[in-house]
Amino acid sequence: MAQPSRASDAPLPILLREDVGSVAMLTLNRPAARNSLSEGLIGELHSALDAIADDSAVRAVVITANGTVFSAGHDLKELTARRADADRGRAYFAHMMSICSAMMQAIVRLPKPTIACVQGVATAAGCQLVASCDLAVASEQASFATPGVDIGLFCSTPMVALSRNVPRKQAMEMLLTGEPINAARAREIGLINRIVAHGTERDAAIALAQQVARKSAHTIKLGKEAFYRQAEMNLTDAYRFAAEVMAENMMARDAEEGIGAFIEKRAPSWRDC
């Protein structure tokens, strides 16, 4: 007689969420597949980001991963399996690049700061995920690469995020050679913010997230949106836009409170408005 399925036989969730105070920890949980960004994992990440966007209890996000690899990029086995489709996979490939791009943009548009916590290798779309986050903390053992050129598949979508984080020639060197860079080089060119001892990266990322989370959520939301918008403008338009944002920000209750607290030499009391 067949035995009833045990709870332990159920597949493990591919994305874990744990809230540490006001910080949401999202953990990629496909270590056996090198945390590759399958269609399912991309969908889970995007759904989690959408939920967090409307969660007033969350003031910052950390994206990390289980296992020795942060993320090896797209799930090439999943993609290759669609070569058997009538169109040799063209529609599915377009679909996958579209949903992955939408998820990466959701990170940028999230009204809360997002910090990548990188414990190991981050390649291709995994490197793109790091570059899409607002900040990044990495283990001294972490490395980064866009090696698609080595398999005949240029890292075109990772290029978008990478080229918005690091100088052009450094981005092109990574894209054209596919060679990995270590954490020290990644910090040198601006891909990551901090390097910490291996095994301490989660604590360091949470500490950084908590530092930001103590600020006014309204101010952070306003500032993050303005940062990415002005970055795409010419100098004159950027200053005009930023001046409008500053004037609007000055009218916020938290700006009035924060300035008053500074003058009165006391801690501010935020209302996030």
N, C-alpha and C positions, 0 to 999 in steps of 0.2 A: 504494500500500500504506500502511495506517495506520501511523503512527510510534508506537513505544512511549511510554507516558506518562513524562514526566520527573519526577524527585522535586520539582523546583521548581513543577510544576503542581499538586501536592497542596495541599488547603486548609490554611491556617495554623491552628494551634491557637488556640482562642478564650480559653484561659486558660494563662498561662505560670507556671512555678514555677522560682525560682532561690534556692538557699540561700547566704546570705552568712554564713559562720560558723554560729552557732546561730540566725540569723534567717531565716525562710522568707519570700521575696518572692513574693506572688501578684499577677500582672499581668493585668488585663482586657485582652483583645487583639482587640476588635472596633472599631477606630477608625473604619472606614468607616461603621459603624452607630452611631456616637457611644457605643460601649460599652454599648448598651442591654442590659438583663438579659433575654435570650431564655431559653426553657426550657432550652436546652442549656447556656448559661453559668451559670444558676442551679444546674443539676445538677453542673457541673464544680466550681464553687465549694464546694458542699456536700461533694462527694466529697473535695476537697483538704483541707477542714477536718477531716473525719473521719480522714483519713490522718495529718494533723499532730497530732491529739489523742493518738494512740498512738505518736508519734515522739519518743523521749526526747532525740534530738539537737537538736530544735527547741525553743527557749526563748521565742521571740517571733515574731509574724507582722506583716508589713506588707502591706496591700492597696493597690495602686496601679493605674494604667491607662496604656496607650499612646495617643498622639494628643493632641488639644487639649481633649478632653472627658473628664472622669472617668467619668461615666455619666449618660445622659439618662433613666434609669428603665426601665420596662418597654418591650419591643419592641412598639410599637403596631401595626405592620404585621402582626406575627405574631398578635396578638390579633384584629385586625380580620378576618383571613383566615378565622377560625372563625365569623364571622357566617353563613356558608353552611351551618353544621351544622343539623340538624333542630331543635335547641333554641335556635338563634340564638347558640350559643356559650356558653350558661350553664354547662354542666358544665366546659368547658375553662377558662373564666374563674375558676371556683371552684378548679379544680385549680392554676392558675397562682398565684393568691393564696396558696393553701395551701403550695405548695412554696417560694415566695419567703419566706413568713413563717417556715417551718421553717429555711431557710438563715440568715436573720437571727438567729434564736434560737440556731443553732449557733455563731455568732460570740460571742454573749453567754455561752454555756455552755462554750465552749472553755476548757480549763484553762490556757491561756497567754494573755498579753496580746496584743491585736490593735490595730494602729495604722493608721488610714486616712491615705494620702498623696495629697493632692488637688492636681492640677496645673491644673485648669480648672473647667469647669461641672459641678456635681453637682445634678441636679434629680430631683424625685419619688422613685422608689425608689433613685436614685443618692444623693440626700440622706439617705434612710433608711439606706443602707449606711454612710455616714459616721457617722451618729448611732448606729448599732448597734455600732461599734467602740469599744474602751475609751478610746482616745486618737485625736487627729487633728492632723496637720501639714498646712498648706496653703500653696500659693504665694500671693504677694500678688495674683496675677491670678485666683485662684479665686473662684467665686461659688456661691451655694446658693439653691435655690428648691423650693417644693412647688406647682407651677403647674397641678395637675389641674383646679382650679376654672375655669380659662380654657377648657377643652375639655369642660366638663360632667361631669368625673370627679373628684370630691373625693379628695384624697390621704389616704384613710382608713388604709391600712396604713402609709405613711410617718409618719402622725400618731402612731402608737404609739411609735416610736423617738424622733421629734422632741420629743414632749411629755414624754419622760423625760430629755431633755437640757437643755431650755431652759425658762424660765418660761412659764406658761400664756398670758399676753397676747401675748408675743412669738411663741409657737408659733401662736396663733390668727391673728395678723396675717399670718404667712407663709402659713397655710392658706387664709385667707379672701380675701386679695388676689392670691396667686400671684406677687407681686413678688419678684425676686431680691434677696439681700443680698450685700454684698461680704465679703471675708475679715475686714476689721477689725470689721464688725458681727457676723459669725459668732463671732469670738473674744469680743466684748463680751458676747454673750448666752450663751456657754458651749457653742456647738456644736463649736468647735475649740479646741485648746490653744495652737498656735503658728503664726505667720505667718513665712515666710522668703522670701528673694528668689527670683523665678521662675527655675526651672532647678536650684535647690538643694534642692528639697523631698524628693527621694529620699534624698540623703545625710543630710539632717536627720532624716528618719523612721527611717532605719537606725541613726543615732547614738542616737536616743532608744530604739529597740528594744534596741540593744546595752547601753545603760545599765540597762534593766530586766532584761535577760537575765543580767546579772552577779549578780543576787540569787538566793537559794535558790528553785528551781523549786517545791518543796513549799510554801514560804511564799506564793509568788505564787498558786499554785493555790488554796490555802485562802482567801487574802484576797480574790481576785477572786470566788469563789463566794459568800463571806459578804457582800461589798459589794452584790451584786445581790439577794440574799435579804433582807437587812435593810431595803433601800430600799422594799420593799413592805409592811413591817410598821408597826404603830403604835409610838410611842416606847418604851413599857414592854417590849413583846415584842422590839423591836430590841435594847435593852440586854441583856435576858435571853439572847437568842440570841448576841449578840456576846461576852458574858462566857463562855459555854460554848465558843465558838470560841477565845477567848484562852487558856482553861485547857487546851484540847486542843493548841493551838499550843505552849504552854509545855513540853509533854511531848515534842515533836519533837526529834530529834537536832540538827537545824539550829538550833533556838532555843537549845538548850544550848550549842552550838558558837559561835553568833553572840554571845551574851551573854558567854561566856567570853573570846572574842576581843576584845570591846569593853573588858572589865575589864583584860585583859592587854595592851591596846594593840597588837594584831597583826591581820593580815588573816585573816578567817574562811576555813575550808576546808569548802565545802558538800558534802553527800552527797545532797541532795534527798530527805531523809526526816525 
